[in-house]
Amino acid sequence: NNKKKISWIVTCFNEEKIYKKTLIRISKFSKEISKFNWEFILINDWSRDNKKKIIKELNNYPLKIVLLIFSRKFGHQPAVQAS
């Protein structure tokens, strides 16, 4: 596969209500531009929501989904740099 990879990187802190909607919107966009391999990276900056459950429910999603979970709260900028 010679397609270039594009990664959507999103830091997360207690925003479970928007994950599914965000993934659906990004998935629609990435299907329209299929010349790339797309992945969605969620960086969990020590939030206490049901993010893991939501991600597992989306296991057969058209986008590759990666979830990074921090061991403690680091903040927005370190979360972006971790990717």
DRENPA-3360 file (N, C-alpha, C; in nm, 2 decimals, always signed):
BEGIN
1 = NNKKKISW = +0.08/-0.12/+0.00/+0.00/+0.00/+0.00/+0.09/+0.12/+0.00 ~ +0.08/+0.20/-0.11/+0.16/+0.32/-0.12/+0.09/+0.45/-0.08 ~ -0.02/+0.44/-0.02/-0.09/+0.56/+0.03/-0.02/+0.62/+0.14 ~ -0.02/+0.76/+0.14/+0.03/+0.83/+0.26/-0.07/+0.83/+0.37 ~ -0.02/+0.83/+0.49/-0.11/+0.83/+0.61/-0.13/+0.97/+0.66 ~ -0.26/+0.99/+0.70/-0.29/+1.12/+0.76/-0.36/+1.08/+0.90 ~ -0.31/+1.15/+1.00/-0.36/+1.12/+1.14/-0.44/+1.24/+1.19 ~ -0.56/+1.21/+1.24/-0.63/+1.32/+1.31/-0.60/+1.30/+1.46;
9 = IVTCFNEE = -0.54/+1.40/+1.52/-0.50/+1.39/+1.66/-0.59/+1.48/+1.75 ~ -0.65/+1.42/+1.85/-0.74/+1.49/+1.93/-0.71/+1.46/+2.08 ~ -0.69/+1.56/+2.16/-0.67/+1.54/+2.30/-0.81/+1.54/+2.36 ~ -0.83/+1.46/+2.47/-0.96/+1.44/+2.53/-0.95/+1.45/+2.68 ~ -1.05/+1.52/+2.73/-1.07/+1.53/+2.87/-1.22/+1.54/+2.90 ~ -1.28/+1.43/+2.94/-1.43/+1.42/+2.97/-1.52/+1.48/+2.87 ~ -1.51/+1.43/+2.75/-1.59/+1.48/+2.64/-1.66/+1.37/+2.56 ~ -1.70/+1.26/+2.64/-1.76/+1.14/+2.58/-1.88/+1.17/+2.49;
17 = KIYKKTLI = -1.95/+1.28/+2.51/-2.07/+1.31/+2.44/-2.04/+1.34/+2.29 ~ -1.92/+1.38/+2.26/-1.89/+1.42/+2.12/-1.81/+1.32/+2.04 ~ -1.75/+1.22/+2.11/-1.66/+1.13/+2.03/-1.73/+1.07/+1.91 ~ -1.85/+1.01/+1.93/-1.91/+0.93/+1.82/-1.95/+1.03/+1.71 ~ -2.00/+1.15/+1.74/-2.03/+1.24/+1.63/-1.91/+1.29/+1.56 ~ -1.80/+1.31/+1.63/-1.68/+1.35/+1.57/-1.62/+1.25/+1.48 ~ -1.62/+1.12/+1.53/-1.58/+1.01/+1.44/-1.66/+0.99/+1.32 ~ -1.79/+1.01/+1.33/-1.88/+1.00/+1.21/-1.84/+1.11/+1.11;
25 = RISKFSKE = -1.83/+1.23/+1.16/-1.80/+1.34/+1.06/-1.66/+1.32/+1.00 ~ -1.56/+1.28/+1.07/-1.43/+1.27/+1.02/-1.43/+1.15/+0.92 ~ -1.50/+1.04/+0.96/-1.51/+0.93/+0.87/-1.57/+0.96/+0.73 ~ -1.68/+1.04/+0.73/-1.74/+1.08/+0.61/-1.64/+1.16/+0.52 ~ -1.57/+1.25/+0.59/-1.47/+1.33/+0.51/-1.36/+1.24/+0.46 ~ -1.31/+1.15/+0.54/-1.20/+1.07/+0.49/-1.24/+0.97/+0.38 ~ -1.36/+0.93/+0.38/-1.41/+0.84/+0.27/-1.41/+0.92/+0.14 ~ -1.44/+1.05/+0.14/-1.44/+1.13/+0.02/-1.31/+1.14/-0.04;
33 = ISKFNWEF = -1.20/+1.14/+0.05/-1.07/+1.16/+0.00/-0.99/+1.03/+0.03 ~ -1.02/+0.93/-0.05/-0.97/+0.79/-0.02/-0.83/+0.77/-0.07 ~ -0.76/+0.87/-0.12/-0.63/+0.84/-0.17/-0.52/+0.84/-0.05 ~ -0.57/+0.86/+0.07/-0.49/+0.85/+0.19/-0.53/+0.74/+0.28 ~ -0.44/+0.69/+0.37/-0.48/+0.60/+0.48/-0.50/+0.70/+0.60 ~ -0.62/+0.69/+0.66/-0.65/+0.78/+0.77/-0.65/+0.70/+0.90 ~ -0.61/+0.77/+1.01/-0.63/+0.72/+1.14/-0.67/+0.83/+1.23 ~ -0.74/+0.80/+1.34/-0.79/+0.89/+1.44/-0.72/+0.86/+1.57;
41 = ILINDWSR = -0.65/+0.95/+1.62/-0.57/+0.92/+1.75/-0.64/+1.01/+1.86 ~ -0.69/+0.94/+1.96/-0.75/+1.01/+2.08/-0.65/+1.00/+2.19 ~ -0.61/+1.11/+2.25/-0.52/+1.11/+2.36/-0.60/+1.14/+2.48 ~ -0.61/+1.04/+2.57/-0.69/+1.06/+2.69/-0.60/+1.12/+2.80 ~ -0.62/+1.25/+2.83/-0.55/+1.32/+2.93/-0.61/+1.30/+3.06 ~ -0.63/+1.18/+3.11/-0.67/+1.14/+3.24/-0.82/+1.18/+3.26 ~ -0.90/+1.17/+3.16/-1.04/+1.19/+3.18/-1.11/+1.07/+3.24 ~ -1.23/+1.09/+3.30/-1.30/+0.99/+3.38/-1.43/+0.95/+3.31;
49 = DNKKKIIK = -1.44/+0.96/+3.18/-1.56/+0.92/+3.11/-1.55/+0.78/+3.05 ~ -1.65/+0.74/+2.97/-1.66/+0.61/+2.91/-1.59/+0.60/+2.78 ~ -1.49/+0.67/+2.76/-1.42/+0.67/+2.63/-1.38/+0.53/+2.58 ~ -1.32/+0.45/+2.67/-1.28/+0.32/+2.63/-1.40/+0.24/+2.57 ~ -1.51/+0.24/+2.64/-1.63/+0.17/+2.60/-1.68/+0.22/+2.46 ~ -1.68/+0.35/+2.44/-1.73/+0.40/+2.32/-1.63/+0.36/+2.20 ~ -1.50/+0.36/+2.22/-1.41/+0.32/+2.12/-1.42/+0.17/+2.09 ~ -1.44/+0.09/+2.19/-1.46/-0.05/+2.17/-1.59/-0.08/+2.08;
57 = ELNNYPLK = -1.69/+0.00/+2.11/-1.82/-0.01/+2.03/-1.79/+0.02/+1.88 ~ -1.70/+0.10/+1.85/-1.67/+0.15/+1.72/-1.55/+0.06/+1.66 ~ -1.54/-0.06/+1.70/-1.43/-0.14/+1.66/-1.42/-0.17/+1.51 ~ -1.53/-0.18/+1.44/-1.54/-0.20/+1.30/-1.55/-0.07/+1.22 ~ -1.51/+0.04/+1.28/-1.52/+0.17/+1.21/-1.43/+0.17/+1.09 ~ -1.47/+0.25/+0.99/-1.39/+0.26/+0.87/-1.25/+0.32/+0.89 ~ -1.24/+0.40/+1.00/-1.11/+0.46/+1.03/-1.04/+0.38/+1.13 ~ -0.90/+0.38/+1.12/-0.83/+0.32/+1.23/-0.83/+0.41/+1.35;
65 = IVLLIFSR = -0.87/+0.36/+1.47/-0.88/+0.44/+1.59/-0.77/+0.39/+1.69 ~ -0.70/+0.49/+1.73/-0.59/+0.46/+1.83/-0.63/+0.54/+1.96 ~ -0.62/+0.48/+2.07/-0.65/+0.55/+2.20/-0.52/+0.54/+2.29 ~ -0.47/+0.66/+2.32/-0.35/+0.66/+2.41/-0.41/+0.71/+2.55 ~ -0.37/+0.64/+2.65/-0.42/+0.68/+2.79/-0.30/+0.72/+2.87 ~ -0.31/+0.84/+2.92/-0.20/+0.88/+3.01/-0.22/+0.83/+3.15 ~ -0.11/+0.81/+3.22/-0.11/+0.76/+3.36/-0.15/+0.86/+3.46 ~ -0.15/+0.99/+3.42/-0.19/+1.10/+3.51/-0.22/+1.22/+3.42;
73 = KFGHQPAV = -0.27/+1.33/+3.47/-0.31/+1.45/+3.40/-0.18/+1.53/+3.36 ~ -0.16/+1.54/+3.23/-0.04/+1.62/+3.19/-0.07/+1.75/+3.13 ~ -0.19/+1.77/+3.07/-0.23/+1.89/+3.01/-0.24/+1.88/+2.86 ~ -0.30/+1.98/+2.79/-0.32/+1.98/+2.65/-0.19/+1.97/+2.57 ~ -0.10/+2.05/+2.59/+0.02/+2.06/+2.50/+0.10/+1.93/+2.51 ~ +0.13/+1.88/+2.63/+0.20/+1.75/+2.64/+0.12/+1.63/+2.57 ~ -0.01/+1.64/+2.58/-0.09/+1.54/+2.51/-0.07/+1.54/+2.36 ~ -0.07/+1.66/+2.30/-0.05/+1.68/+2.16/+0.10/+1.63/+2.12;
81 = QAS = +0.19/+1.66/+2.20/+0.33/+1.62/+2.17/+0.35/+1.47/+2.19 ~ +0.27/+1.41/+2.27/+0.28/+1.26/+2.29/+0.25/+1.18/+2.16 ~ +0.18/+1.24/+2.08/+0.14/+1.16/+1.96/+0.26/+1.16/+1.86;
% end
